[in-house]
Amino acid sequence: MALASTDKHHHDDSHSASEGYMKPGAGVTFTNDYDGKSNPGVMESFTLSAKLLQPVDNVQFSISSPDNILVGGEIQYSEVSPQSNTIEIPISVLSSEEGRYYLNVQVVTNASGYQSSRAHAVKVVFGNPPAMKSKTVHTTADGESIVIMEAQETISE
């Protein structure tokens, strides 16, 4: 299936690993070729690529989503002794409602008897949902940045 746009979105969270620091958890970075825009009622397909940064004995992926979005493809994936350090997982998404949704990707690796995990989110947008409100940042007298949030206080005796 052809993607709706030729302008591909490429997300890569590997920058921290290349700078010498790796977050605790499974040594995995993610990229995808999702174009960032889908139409309600139309199935959108893309590929999630996971790069293993160290050898593992086995790897498992689980992809979940909110109730408003249907996910197809490899929503459960497992491989023993992966032959490649890059694993490509085809994903299809469908929603009849406009909105911003996040696919939750959970990866668990086992290496030399140690289990590690990492969570990742893939944002998918259907239609033209309203723009998200930006929080206004204020500065206190001592230079501290704060965000004022609306609240309602109820005092009872």
Protein Blocks (a to p, Z undefined) as FASTA:
>chain_A
ZZfbfbdcdddfklmmmnopacedjddddddfbehiacehiacddddddddfbdcfbdcd
dddddfkbccedjfbccdehifbfbdcdddddddfbecdddddddddddeehiacddddd
ddddehjadddddddddddfkopacddddddddddZZ
